[in-house]
C-alpha cells in the first residue's frame, strides 16, 4: 500500500495596503520684497500703516514673518467671499 504525502504550508496573509498620507496643504501667502536700503521692520511698519483693510477683499491675515531671504511673508487664511 502506497501513501501519497503532501506537505501543506500555511499561506501568509497578504498585507493590507496602507493609505498614503498626503502632505499638509499650504495656505496662501504674499511675499513683499524689502526695498534696498530699508529694513524688515520698516517694511512691516509701512504695511501696517498703509490703511489697506484685508476684510475689504475677503481675506484674513494669519501672521507675518520674515523669510530666509529677509523679505516679508504675509500668511493669508481662508477667504470668506
C-alpha positions in Angstrom: 0.0 0.0 0.0 1.4 3.4 -1.0 0.7 6.6 0.7 0.8 9.9 -1.0 2.3 12.5 1.3 1.8 16.2 0.6 3.2 18.9 2.7 0.8 21.7 3.5 2.3 25.1 4.2 0.1 27.7 5.6 -0.1 30.7 3.3 0.8 34.0 4.8 -1.9 36.6 4.9 -1.5 39.3 2.3 -0.6 42.7 3.9 -3.2 45.4 3.6 -2.0 48.3 1.6 -1.5 51.3 3.8 -3.2 54.5 2.6 -0.7 57.2 1.5 -0.6 60.3 3.7 -0.8 63.5 1.7 1.4 66.4 2.7 -0.4 69.2 4.6 -1.9 71.8 2.4 -0.2 75.2 2.4 -2.2 78.3 2.9 -2.0 81.2 0.5 0.7 83.8 1.2 2.0 87.1 -0.1 5.7 87.8 -0.4 6.6 91.5 0.0 10.2 92.3 -1.2 12.1 94.6 1.1 13.4 97.6 -0.9 17.1 98.2 -1.0 18.1 100.5 1.9 15.1 99.5 4.0 14.8 97.1 6.8 12.4 94.3 7.5 10.9 96.3 10.4 10.4 99.4 8.2 8.6 97.3 5.6 6.3 95.7 8.1 5.6 99.1 9.7 4.7 100.6 6.3 2.4 97.6 5.5 0.6 98.1 8.8 0.2 101.9 8.2 -0.8 101.6 4.6 -4.5 101.6 5.5 -5.4 98.5 3.4 -8.1 96.5 5.2 -7.9 92.8 4.3 -11.6 92.4 5.2 -12.5 94.6 2.1 -11.0 91.9 0.0 -12.5 88.9 1.9 -9.1 87.8 3.3 -7.8 87.1 6.8 -4.2 87.5 7.9 -2.9 84.6 10.0 0.5 86.0 10.5 3.5 88.0 9.3 7.0 86.5 9.3 10.5 87.1 7.9 11.6 84.8 5.1 15.1 83.3 4.8 15.9 85.9 2.2 14.9 88.7 4.6 11.6 89.6 2.8 8.2 89.8 4.5 5.7 86.9 4.1 2.1 87.7 4.9 0.3 84.4 5.7 -3.3 84.5 4.5 -6.1 82.4 5.9 -9.2 81.1 4.2 -11.2 83.8 2.4 -14.8 84.5 3.4 -16.0 85.5 0.0 
